[in-house]
Amino acid sequence: MSEACPCGSGQPYERCCGPIIEGQREAESAEALMRSRYTAYTRGDSHYLLKSWHPDTRPEQLDLTSEPQPRWLGLKIVRTEAGTINDQEGRVEFIARYKSSGRAERLHEVSRFIKLAGQWLYRDGVLNQHN
């Protein structure tokens, strides 16, 4: 039986975010890139996260091994703005639920994505502090 994709799409990982993370195909939309980045966080894949980050805002390194490690529980896409195959920019508002040090937490963000040379990249995001 196939492993369900952590992004919550209902699709198997190998037909959803897997091929994007593994470089077999590009994300077709800002939402698809957002979902693949969430999945990469759940798998601790800092290499993919850095690769899918816009060079103007990309950190030099990303340490996903520091303690306490979050346990990702789910992703909810609240809304999308543009970010389709014909756009050059898009926004995705999402809520990612996780547990850290035994406490349930939520990350609520509006992320901005830019298409550079035909490839969607994460540019930056604004956290919603009013969860």
Backbone as CSV, one residue per row, in Angstrom:
resi,resn,N_x,N_y,N_z,CA_x,CA_y,CA_z,C_x,C_y,C_z
1,MET,0.842,-1.193,0.000,0.000,0.000,0.000,0.880,1.248,0.000
2,SER,0.494,2.248,-0.744,1.264,3.476,-0.881,1.139,4.346,0.359
3,GLU,2.220,5.046,0.655,2.242,5.996,1.768,1.488,7.258,1.351
4,ALA,0.555,7.708,2.193,-0.182,8.943,1.909,0.768,10.129,2.001
5,CYS,0.608,11.082,1.126,1.467,12.263,1.148,1.168,13.086,2.403
6,PRO,2.208,13.506,3.122,2.005,14.307,4.333,1.298,15.641,4.095
7,CYS,1.273,16.125,2.848,0.678,17.434,2.571,-0.837,17.442,2.719
8,GLY,-1.449,16.268,2.848,-2.890,16.200,3.053,-3.722,16.217,1.787
9,SER,-3.097,16.048,0.642,-3.838,16.074,-0.625,-4.729,14.853,-0.814
10,GLY,-4.435,13.780,-0.086,-5.155,12.531,-0.278,-4.506,11.631,-1.310
11,GLN,-3.475,12.116,-1.970,-2.751,11.348,-2.979,-1.588,10.590,-2.337
12,PRO,-1.136,9.514,-2.966,0.072,8.844,-2.482,1.288,9.758,-2.676
13,TYR,2.243,9.660,-1.767,3.458,10.478,-1.822,4.125,10.401,-3.197
14,GLU,4.219,9.197,-3.765,4.939,9.031,-5.038,4.203,9.635,-6.233
15,ARG,2.942,10.044,-6.058,2.210,10.714,-7.137,1.913,12.163,-6.807
16,CYS,2.358,12.614,-5.639,2.052,13.970,-5.189,3.353,14.764,-5.038
17,CYS,3.829,14.905,-3.822,5.024,15.718,-3.560,6.337,14.989,-3.830
18,GLY,6.316,13.671,-3.800,7.543,12.899,-3.998,8.308,13.266,-5.258
19,PRO,7.672,13.236,-6.439,8.398,13.568,-7.669,8.931,15.005,-7.700
20,ILE,8.254,15.925,-7.024,8.724,17.317,-6.963,9.967,17.388,-6.084
21,ILE,9.897,16.806,-4.900,11.030,16.821,-3.970,12.237,16.102,-4.566
22,GLU,11.998,15.012,-5.273,13.084,14.211,-5.840,13.586,14.748,-7.175
23,GLY,13.048,15.889,-7.639,13.544,16.526,-8.856,13.087,15.875,-10.146
24,GLN,12.055,15.041,-10.095,11.557,14.378,-11.298,10.612,15.266,-12.097
25,ARG,10.026,16.252,-11.420,9.189,17.241,-12.112,9.125,18.503,-11.263
26,GLU,8.764,19.610,-11.902,8.647,20.897,-11.211,7.248,21.040,-10.617
27,ALA,7.137,21.829,-9.578,5.822,22.189,-9.039,5.107,23.039,-10.088
28,GLU,3.856,22.727,-10.362,3.106,23.444,-11.392,2.450,24.712,-10.884
29,SER,2.411,24.888,-9.568,1.761,26.064,-8.991,2.429,26.416,-7.671
30,ALA,2.114,27.616,-7.188,2.628,28.026,-5.879,2.104,27.087,-4.793
31,GLU,0.844,26.682,-4.894,0.293,25.757,-3.897,1.017,24.415,-3.920
32,ALA,1.319,23.905,-5.101,2.045,22.633,-5.190,3.428,22.753,-4.552
33,LEU,4.093,23.901,-4.766,5.398,24.095,-4.130,5.234,24.194,-2.619
34,MET,4.202,24.908,-2.162,3.942,25.017,-0.719,3.744,23.640,-0.111
35,ARG,2.931,22.819,-0.744,2.671,21.470,-0.238,3.958,20.642,-0.212
36,SER,4.774,20.762,-1.251,6.023,19.988,-1.286,6.988,20.460,-0.203
37,ARG,7.009,21.744,0.073,7.887,22.265,1.133,7.404,21.797,2.511
38,TYR,6.098,21.790,2.739,5.582,21.250,3.998,6.019,19.789,4.143
39,THR,5.838,19.018,3.079,6.227,17.608,3.103,7.715,17.462,3.386
40,ALA,8.531,18.325,2.787,9.978,18.280,3.046,10.278,18.567,4.514
41,TYR,9.552,19.501,5.115,9.729,19.751,6.554,9.393,18.503,7.362
42,THR,8.313,17.809,7.004,7.932,16.611,7.764,8.985,15.522,7.645
43,ARG,9.752,15.536,6.562,10.764,14.515,6.312,12.173,14.980,6.678
44,GLY,12.293,16.227,7.136,13.608,16.749,7.516,14.538,16.970,6.338
45,ASP,13.987,17.291,5.176,14.772,17.438,3.946,15.203,18.890,3.733
46,SER,16.260,19.305,4.422,16.734,20.688,4.305,17.299,20.976,2.915
47,HIS,17.854,19.965,2.246,18.406,20.166,0.898,17.315,20.670,-0.056
48,TYR,16.162,20.005,-0.064,15.074,20.433,-0.943,14.547,21.804,-0.535
49,LEU,14.417,22.033,0.758,13.903,23.324,1.225,14.796,24.464,0.752
50,LEU,16.101,24.298,0.843,17.024,25.343,0.378,16.965,25.488,-1.140
51,LYS,16.871,24.369,-1.846,16.808,24.391,-3.312,15.549,25.100,-3.810
52,SER,14.458,24.997,-3.059,13.185,25.591,-3.489,12.971,26.990,-2.914
53,TRP,14.018,27.584,-2.352,13.977,28.916,-1.742,14.565,29.917,-2.729
54,HIS,13.943,31.052,-2.905,14.440,32.089,-3.817,15.838,32.534,-3.378
55,PRO,16.785,32.689,-4.312,18.162,33.040,-3.929,18.294,34.370,-3.193
56,ASP,17.366,35.306,-3.402,17.451,36.602,-2.713,17.159,36.504,-1.218
57,THR,16.429,35.478,-0.803,16.041,35.355,0.609,16.499,34.042,1.245
58,ARG,17.151,33.193,0.479,17.576,31.873,0.957,18.675,31.993,2.011
59,PRO,18.501,31.318,3.156,19.588,31.295,4.141,20.733,30.421,3.626
60,GLU,21.920,30.620,4.177,23.062,29.805,3.758,22.885,28.353,4.152
61,GLN,22.276,28.129,5.299,22.015,26.762,5.746,20.711,26.720,6.524
62,LEU,20.205,25.525,6.687,18.943,25.326,7.384,19.095,24.084,8.249
63,ASP,19.109,24.270,9.553,19.301,23.156,10.482,17.947,22.656,10.968
64,LEU,17.581,21.470,10.525,16.317,20.868,10.953,16.544,19.795,12.013
65,THR,17.755,19.749,12.560,18.082,18.713,13.537,18.083,19.219,14.967
66,SER,17.896,20.524,15.164,17.937,21.065,16.520,16.741,20.563,17.333
67,GLU,16.949,20.458,18.604,15.902,19.983,19.519,15.148,21.167,20.099
68,PRO,13.916,21.062,20.433,13.096,19.866,20.222,12.595,19.788,18.780
69,GLN,12.553,18.604,18.252,12.075,18.376,16.890,10.546,18.460,16.866
70,PRO,9.978,19.255,15.970,8.511,19.266,15.882,8.007,17.973,15.242
71,ARG,6.838,17.555,15.638,6.156,16.441,14.980,4.988,17.059,14.220
72,TRP,5.116,17.074,12.898,4.122,17.731,12.049,2.851,16.895,12.007
73,LEU,1.713,17.559,12.195,0.430,16.869,12.319,-0.502,17.079,11.134
74,GLY,-0.333,18.165,10.403,-1.225,18.385,9.276,-1.103,19.772,8.684
75,LEU,-1.528,19.877,7.437,-1.480,21.128,6.685,-2.880,21.457,6.193
76,LYS,-3.271,22.710,6.374,-4.547,23.194,5.830,-4.247,24.415,4.976
77,ILE,-4.624,24.359,3.708,-4.503,25.519,2.830,-5.750,26.372,3.060
78,VAL,-5.549,27.601,3.518,-6.665,28.503,3.810,-7.141,29.172,2.529
79,ARG,-6.192,29.697,1.747,-6.549,30.329,0.470,-5.297,30.491,-0.374
80,THR,-5.519,30.625,-1.670,-4.430,30.915,-2.597,-4.798,32.157,-3.391
81,GLU,-3.778,32.874,-3.804,-3.964,34.069,-4.626,-2.973,33.969,-5.778
82,ALA,-3.482,33.894,-6.996,-2.653,33.708,-8.194,-1.800,32.442,-8.006
83,GLY,-0.589,32.439,-8.548,0.293,31.288,-8.374,-0.015,30.106,-9.270
84,THR,-0.725,30.364,-10.377,-1.033,29.278,-11.314,0.050,29.200,-12.382
85,ILE,-0.124,28.289,-13.298,0.872,28.059,-14.346,1.140,29.317,-15.181
86,ASN,0.155,30.211,-15.311,0.313,31.422,-16.121,0.802,32.633,-15.336
87,ASP,0.962,32.507,-14.019,1.375,33.625,-13.169,2.882,33.617,-12.924
88,GLN,3.387,34.760,-12.481,4.798,34.878,-12.095,4.964,35.013,-10.584
89,GLU,3.856,35.253,-9.891,3.882,35.411,-8.439,2.593,34.827,-7.878
90,GLY,2.663,34.357,-6.648,1.476,33.825,-5.994,1.633,33.852,-4.489
91,ARG,0.517,33.763,-3.811,0.515,33.710,-2.342,-0.327,32.520,-1.901
92,VAL,0.130,31.895,-0.833,-0.605,30.772,-0.250,-0.694,31.009,1.248
93,GLU,-1.924,31.081,1.755,-2.127,31.168,3.198,-2.383,29.757,3.705
94,PHE,-1.675,29.380,4.756,-1.798,28.020,5.265,-1.687,27.995,6.784
95,ILE,-2.149,26.901,7.343,-1.966,26.603,8.764,-1.336,25.221,8.844
96,ALA,-0.165,25.156,9.462,0.515,23.879,9.694,0.434,23.583,11.191
97,ARG,-0.100,22.420,11.518,-0.205,22.023,12.925,0.954,21.096,13.265
98,TYR,1.482,21.270,14.477,2.590,20.419,14.919,2.615,20.336,16.437
99,LYS,3.376,19.375,16.935,3.605,19.245,18.372,5.080,19.462,18.626
100,SER,5.369,20.234,19.663,6.749,20.493,20.061,6.800,20.492,21.581
101,SER,7.701,19.709,22.127,7.824,19.576,23.591,6.484,19.237,24.236
102,GLY,5.701,18.404,23.549,4.424,17.958,24.086,3.272,18.933,23.929
103,ARG,3.539,20.109,23.371,2.499,21.131,23.200,2.035,21.199,21.754
104,ALA,0.730,21.295,21.569,0.169,21.481,20.228,0.370,22.935,19.814
105,GLU,0.865,23.136,18.609,1.148,24.477,18.085,0.567,24.596,16.683
106,ARG,0.474,25.856,16.221,0.038,26.144,14.850,0.955,27.194,14.251
107,LEU,1.325,26.979,13.015,2.066,27.973,12.244,1.099,28.471,11.174
108,HIS,0.711,29.743,11.259,-0.241,30.334,10.320,0.524,31.398,9.548
109,GLU,0.659,31.198,8.244,1.511,32.079,7.442,0.875,32.347,6.091
110,VAL,1.170,33.518,5.555,0.903,33.810,4.148,2.267,33.833,3.478
111,SER,2.507,32.839,2.629,3.790,32.708,1.945,3.701,33.312,0.554
112,ARG,4.803,33.923,0.137,4.876,34.511,-1.205,5.823,33.667,-2.048
113,PHE,5.391,33.364,-3.253,6.159,32.546,-4.184,6.381,33.321,-5.477
114,ILE,7.555,33.137,-6.052,7.942,33.805,-7.297,8.365,32.728,-8.292
115,LYS,7.989,32.916,-9.555,8.460,32.007,-10.596,9.721,32.603,-11.206
116,LEU,10.798,31.863,-11.158,12.095,32.299,-11.676,12.559,31.272,-12.694
117,ALA,12.748,31.708,-13.935,13.164,30.814,-15.023,12.243,29.594,-15.111
118,GLY,10.931,29.837,-14.961,9.949,28.771,-15.091,9.779,27.887,-13.870
119,GLN,10.477,28.190,-12.790,10.427,27.361,-11.583,9.862,28.157,-10.410
120,TRP,8.847,27.599,-9.739,8.301,28.239,-8.549,9.291,28.130,-7.405
121,LEU,9.486,29.254,-6.682,10.384,29.304,-5.528,9.700,30.047,-4.388
122,TYR,9.996,29.622,-3.160,9.502,30.317,-1.968,10.296,31.600,-1.804
123,ARG,9.612,32.721,-1.699,10.283,34.021,-1.541,10.361,34.418,-0.065
124,ASP,9.206,34.519,0.579,9.155,34.895,1.992,7.737,34.684,2.490
125,GLY,7.532,34.975,3.762,6.211,34.790,4.333,5.977,35.720,5.505
126,VAL,4.715,35.946,5.787,4.311,36.769,6.924,3.511,35.877,7.864
127,LEU,3.979,35.789,9.105,3.290,34.981,10.105,2.055,35.704,10.614
128,ASN,1.001,34.957,10.826,-0.209,35.482,11.450,-0.076,35.206,12.940
129,GLN,0.101,36.237,13.722,0.305,36.087,15.162,-0.999,35.929,15.925
130,HIS,-2.128,36.025,15.237,-3.442,35.973,15.893,-4.117,34.635,15.638
131,ASN,-3.452,33.569,16.012,-4.018,32.230,15.801,-5.174,32.042,16.720
